[in-house]
Amino acid sequence: VRLILIINIRRKEYKMARIGNEKNFYIWDSLKHTDPKYTKPFSKFGGKELTTIDPMYQVMCMTGMFGPVGKGWRFKNQFTYTEKNVFAEVILQWKENEQWFAYGPISSVCSLYKKNGGLDDEAPKKAATDALTKAMSYIGVSADVFLGAFDNNKYKELMTEKFSSNGSADNVKVLDPAKLKEMKNDKQSNPNR
């Protein structure tokens, strides 16, 4: 089975083929959709509008899939400090059939100082949280955001509908990957075009 996903990277279209055994996507497919109420837009340097995800939502997704943190999944942090920065390395682990699996390390860096020059006592937590959410994305948590689907208003509407019906997807239309290109080019549903 080969599914085609079309994504827009720097205003160029690229086709991504989902190749391989569909059984390998069971974790990814269980975690890939994001409830829009746990997201918010933010502008990056240069004015590009991106979507951020509440990290506790991602923790909730992992707990729903694998069980409580510490029992069904866990992570290990390692911090390295320099004069100005803290680096966090995170290894994500999850348990299936009494066997532990791991991904990482994933790294992130955060300044130890606030803009006003004062010490940012939250810097280690910020770096660790960023690395943890990046690691979670690699197994599929909120993959739709990272693949750019939240850039499209029609997709966000589908996810709002999906999650507003108490998590039941019975009455939700499944987005046809072949229509993604058409939706990305639709100026009404994607005002950033």
C-alpha positions, -999 to 999 in steps of 0.1 A, spaced: 0 0 0 13 34 -10 -3 66 2 8 100 -11 9 131 11 15 165 -4 31 190 19 41 226 13 76 235 24 87 270 17 59 274 -9 71 244 -29 51 212 -31 67 179 -23 51 145 -24 58 122 5 50 86 -1 40 65 29 58 33 19 60 1 38 39 -21 60 8 -3 73 11 -23 105 42 -2 113 21 29 116 -1 18 145 14 41 170 17 70 145 -19 67 134 -32 65 170 -14 97 180 -12 118 148 -44 139 151 -43 170 173 -72 186 191 -72 223 180 -82 235 214 -47 226 226 -30 246 199 -24 283 193 -8 302 165 24 322 169 45 342 145 81 332 139 108 356 128 99 368 93 62 368 101 55 332 92 25 319 111 31 286 129 11 264 153 23 255 188 10 226 208 4 225 245 31 201 259 7 187 285 -17 177 257 12 157 242 18 141 277 -19 133 278 -17 116 244 13 95 255 -6 85 287 -37 76 267 -16 54 244 8 37 268 -4 44 304 8 66 332 42 82 329 67 61 348 47 29 341 38 28 304 62 55 292 90 76 306 119 99 296 154 105 307 169 140 308 205 150 307 216 186 311 248 203 300 254 239 311 276 265 294 282 301 305 251 313 287 230 283 278 215 250 290 213 220 267 188 193 274 190 158 259 160 136 262 155 99 255 118 89 252 109 54 262 76 35 259 65 0 269 47 -25 247 41 -61 257 64 -58 287 93 -46 266 108 -11 267 116 8 234 134 41 231 140 70 208 167 96 212 185 115 224 169 146 211 185 179 220 173 214 227 190 246 240 177 275 260 193 307 272 200 308 309 192 345 309 161 366 303 162 395 280 166 419 310 198 400 320 182 382 350 186 344 355 158 324 339 152 297 365 128 280 340 155 275 313 162 238 321 125 230 321 120 249 288 149 231 271 137 197 284 101 203 274 111 213 239 133 182 235 106 159 249 79 173 225 103 169 196 110 133 206 72 126 209 67 140 174 90 114 159 66 86 170 36 105 157 23 127 185 5 156 168 21 147 135 -6 166 117 7 199 131 44 190 123 34 180 87 17 214 82 -19 203 80 -29 230 106 -19 256 80 -52 247 63 -85 260 79 -106 231 64 -83 206 81 -86 224 114 -124 224 111 -123 186 105 -102 182 137 -125 205 157 -155 184 146 -137 152 154 -127 162 189 -159 181 197 -179 148 194 -162 135 226 -133 120 207 -156 99 185 -146 100 148 -177 82 136 -193 112 118 -160 128 107 -150 128 71 -115 114 65 -92 137 47 -83 122 13 -45 128 8 -52 134 -29 -73 164 -20 -46 179 2 -30 197 -28 -63 212 -38 -70 223 -2 -35 238 1 -41 259 -30 -75 270 -20 -71 307 -9 -104 307 10 -94 278 33 -58 288 35 -55 326 39 -17 325 41 -15 317 4 
